[in-house]
Amino acid sequence: MNPKEKGGLGNKDLRKMNISLLCKWWQKVENGSGIWHDIVQRKYMKSGGISQLKKSNNNSPVWNDLLKVRHIYLRGRIMLVGNRENTSF
């Protein structure tokens, strides 16, 4: 995507914007609160942390899109061990 000065339309890179938005949703899954957070925790995260989640045909398309960018989110994340209940080595 070229800027207007270089003959382009000046659009942002939609792929990067989508990845950024999906990573923001990962942050909300881990640290958020509210009804969306509660539903996601109960439906998809019964068995542990986000590093242990797997793609499934039973998942919603949005959840599978989140799983596709999980590695990008995890790359920039810091994890505190705490009481070791949710820590897998």
N, C-alpha and C positions, 0 to 999 in steps of 0.2 A: 504494500500500500504506500503509494508515494504521497508526499505532502503537496498541497496546492502549488507551492512555489516550483515544484519539479514536474508539474503537469498532471498530478493525480487529483483525486477527489478529496483528499484530506481525511479519509476515513481511518479510524483506529484499526489495529490488528484485532479482528473479532475473535480469532482463535485464542490469542493471549488474554483478551478480556474474559472469555468464557472460562478459561483455566483459572484465572484469578477469582472469578465469582464462585466456582466450584470449590476452590481452596478455602474461601471464606465460609462456605457452608460446612466444610469439615471442621473449621474452628468452632462454629456454632454447635455442631454435633458433640464435640468434646467439652466445650465450656459453657454452652448456652443453657437456657431454661425456657419453659413454656410448653405449650401443647405439641408443637412440631418436634421439639427435642424429646419429649416423653414418648411420642409415637415411634420415632426412629430408634430410641434406646430399647423399647420393648419388642419391636419387630425385627430389627437387624443386629442388635448388639447384645444379645442374650449371653453369648459365650465368651466375652472378653473385649479386648481393645480393638482398635481399628486395624492394626497390623495383621490380625488373624482373620479378618473378614474375607469371604470368597464370593466370586460372581456366581449367580444362580439364575436359572430360567424363571424362578418364582419371584425374583426381585422386580421392582418397578424399573422402567427405563431410566428414570432420573437417578435412582440408587446405583444402577450399573454405570452410568456416566460419572458419578462420584468415585466409584471404585477405579475407573480408568485414570484419574488424576491423583489418586491417593499417594502414590510414590513421590509426586512433586510436593504435596503438602508435608509428608513425613520428612522429606529432605531438609526443610527449614525449621523443624520443630525441635524443641528441647523437652526432655521428659525427666521429671523428678521421680525418684523411686518411691519415696514415702514409706508406706506400710507394706509394700511388696504385693498387695492383693491383685493389682491390675498390671503387674510387670511380668513380662515373659522374655526370657533370654534365649 
